[in-house]
Amino acid sequence: MTVMEQERKAGGLEKLYIACLKPSRYQELLSSGTGHHLVYLCCIVLLLTLIDTVIPFAAWDFNAGGIDSLVRNRFPAFTIEKGRMTIEQPVEFEIGGVIHFKADSGVEKYTKEDFTDKYQEELLFSGTNILIRMGEKIMDVPMDKVTDSKLDNKDLLEAVPLFRMMLLIYFLSTYLVKGVEYLISTAFFAVISRAAIRTREGKFVDLKGTFVIALYAKTLFSLLHSVDICAGFPVDETIIIILGTIGTILFIDKAEAAVLGI
């Protein structure tokens, strides 16, 4: 089979099928140029972002009747004035099992000890501060820095369009972070799998080839992890990560063996 025939055969959804289920056919993927690999990376990261971030939020937004309805009809009356928040009653909810929101003016000040490990991001509103965790990054915003005047439900409703714009920025930043994480993880697998499979003559796949193989080998297990997040972790995340690590290495080994003709 010529390189051109391989690229044509391994185009589009065929690449996804091979990456997830046919490591013995990875030679067809290696035959593609660097541009094809970059396009695949962008597409798979986009798919992961849709599954574990966009879909859970869209489902929550639908169930809540939309952000406008949530703010207008279901959010308790609150005010932020003179450096303090007062809310009619505590409110707490999660978005797709990923984002945790809690507001309680009965709490004087939230600290990092109030965070849990269950969510990727958390927003905690107390009487005097807003504590935000995005991954490992933590921000503590004093309530007197939020506004110089008075802020209430009416102002929050008027800010819904801005909130949606911020969500778009959040989704884009999540996409970029996932892309970087995917590349770093790929490099990790390429290094630990370096020259693990050799022919009797001592020939092995070069580092670039192993990196490309790892890029595709991660696909199935990354998708399973995202689906697990989207479904609210029906399978413990630690188990998914362990199985994903073992599975990716096995895929790389099998793909290298096929490339070397072993």
N, C-alpha and C positions, 0 to 999 in steps of 0.2 A: 504494500500500500504506500503510495507517495505521500509526502508531507501535505500537499494540497488536499488530497483525498481524506487524510486524517483530520485536518482542520475542518473540512466541510462536514465530515461525519460527526465530529465532536463539537458541533455548534449549538448554541441556544440551550434548550432544555436537555439536550443530550449530554452536555457537560455536567449539568446538575445530577443527572441519573448516574453517570459514570463516577462522579465524585462521591456520591452517597453509597453506591452499591457495587461498583466494579473497580476496585483498586488494581485488578489485574490488567485493566485497560488504560491505566494512567499514561502510558506512552503516547496515546493519542492527545492527551492534554498537554504533555510536555512539548509536543510538536508545534503548539501554538506560540505566537510571539508574545513578547512582554506586554504589549498593549492589550491583548486578549485576557491575560492574567489580571491586569489592573481593572478591566471592565468587569470581570467575574467577581473580583474582590468587592467592588463598589455595589454590584447587584446583590451579593449574598449578605453584605452588611446592611443594605437597605431592607432586605427581607427579614433579617433578624430584628431590626428596629421596629418594623411593622408588627411583627408577632409579639414581642415582649414589652413594647412601649405604646405604640399607637393604638393597637387593637384593644388592650385593656382600658385605656383612657376613653376610647370611643364607646366601648360597652358601658362604662360608668356614666359617661355623659348622656347616653341614651336612656339608661335607667333613671337618671336623675331628672330627666325631662329637659336637659340642656342647662348650661351654666346660668343663663338668664333666669330660668324658672327656679333653679336652686337658690340663687341669691334673693329673688323676689318673694318666694313662697315658703322656703324651707330653712333659710338661714336665720338664726335668732337675731333679735334686735341688738345692736352693739354700737358703741361709740369709742373713739380714740381721741382723747383730749387732755392737754396739759401733761403729756408723758405717761398716760395711763389708759389701759383698755378696760372697758366694762361691757360684759356680754350678758344678755338676759338669762341664758342657761348654757352650761358647757356643751360643746359640740365636738364630735369626733367621727371621722370617716376615713376610709382608704380608697385609693384609686387603683383598681386592677391588682390589688395586692402588692403594688410597687411603691406607691406614695402614701404616706401616713400624715393626716392633718388633724390637729387637735387645738382647740381654743378653750381656755378656762381662766377667767379673770379671778377666780378664787385662788389660783396659784400665783404667789407673789413673783417668782422668777424661775424659769426653767433652766436646768443645767444639762451638761452632756450626759450625766447619769440617767436622765429621763429618756434617753434614746433607747431603742430596742434594735436587735439584729435582724428583725423579721422583714424590714423594708429597705429598699434601695435609697429612698429619700424620705425625709421627715420635716414637717413644719409644725413647730410648737409655739402657740401664742399664749403668753401668760399676761398678768396684769401689767407688767413693766418691761417685758422684752419679747422678741421673736427669735427663736432658736431654729436654725436651718441646717440640715445635714444633707449634703449631696455627695454620695459615695463616702470618701474619707474626709472631705472638706466640710468644716463646720463654721458657720457664721452666727454671731450673736449680735442682734440689732436692738439697741435700746428703744423702747417705745417712743421716747421723746425725739428720736431721730426720724420717725415715720412721717410726721406732719407737724407744721407750726400752728395749725388751726384745729378745726374739728373734722373728724372723719366718721361717717356712719353708713348705714345700709344704702342710702340713696347715692352716696359717692361711690360705693362699691359697685352698684349696678351700672353707673355711668362709666366705670372703669373696665367693664367686661370686654369691650373691643381691645383694650390694651392688654388685658389678660390673655386673650386669644393670640395676640401677636407674640406675647412672651412665651406662650406654649409652642408656637411655631419655632421660635428661637431655641427653646428647650429641646424640641425634637431634632433640630438640625445639629445642635451641639452634642446630643446623645449619639447621633449618627456618626459624627466625627470621632468621638471618644471610642465608640465601638470599633471603628475602622483601625484606629491606632492600637487598641487592645488586641484586635485580631492579628495584626502584623507582628506585634511583640510576641504573642503566643505562638504564631507560626515560626518565628525565629527560634524560640525556645525549643520547639519540637524538632526543628531542623538540626540544632546543635546536639541535642541529646541522642538523636538518631543517626548522627554523622558516622558514616562508614560501618554501620552495624551489620549490613548485608554485603558480603563479598563473594566473588567467584573463586574458584580454586586457584586461579592465577593471581588473586589479590586485587582484582579490579572492583571498583565501587562507584556509586553515583556521586558526582561532585556536589559541593555544598549548594550551588545554585539549583541544581536539579532536585536535591532533597528539600530545599526551601519551597520550591514550586509544588512538589508532591505534598508537603505538609499543608500548604495553602488549601489544597483541595481535600486532603484527608480530614481536616477539621470540620468540614461542612456538615456532615450528618450529625455529629455530636453537638455542634453549636446550635443546630436547629432543634435538637431534642431538648437542650438546655432552655432555649427561648420558649418552646412550647410548654415546658414545665413551669416557667415563670408566668406565662400567660394564663395557665390553668390554675394558678394559685398554689404551686408547689405540692401537687399530689404525691410526688416522689421527692424524698429529701434531697436538697441541693447538693449535699456532700456526696451522696451516692452517684448522682448524675455527673459530678466533676470527676470522681474517681473512675467511673466507667468510661467517661469521655477521654480521659488521659490514656487509659489502657487501650481503648479502641482506636484512638488516633495513631498511637505508636504501632499497633498491629497493622493498620491500614498502610502506614508508611513502609513498614517492613515488606508487606506483601507486594506493594507497588514497586519497590526497588528491586525485589526479586524478579518481578515480571520484566522490568526494564533491562535488567542484566541477563535475562534469559535463563534464570536458575530454575 
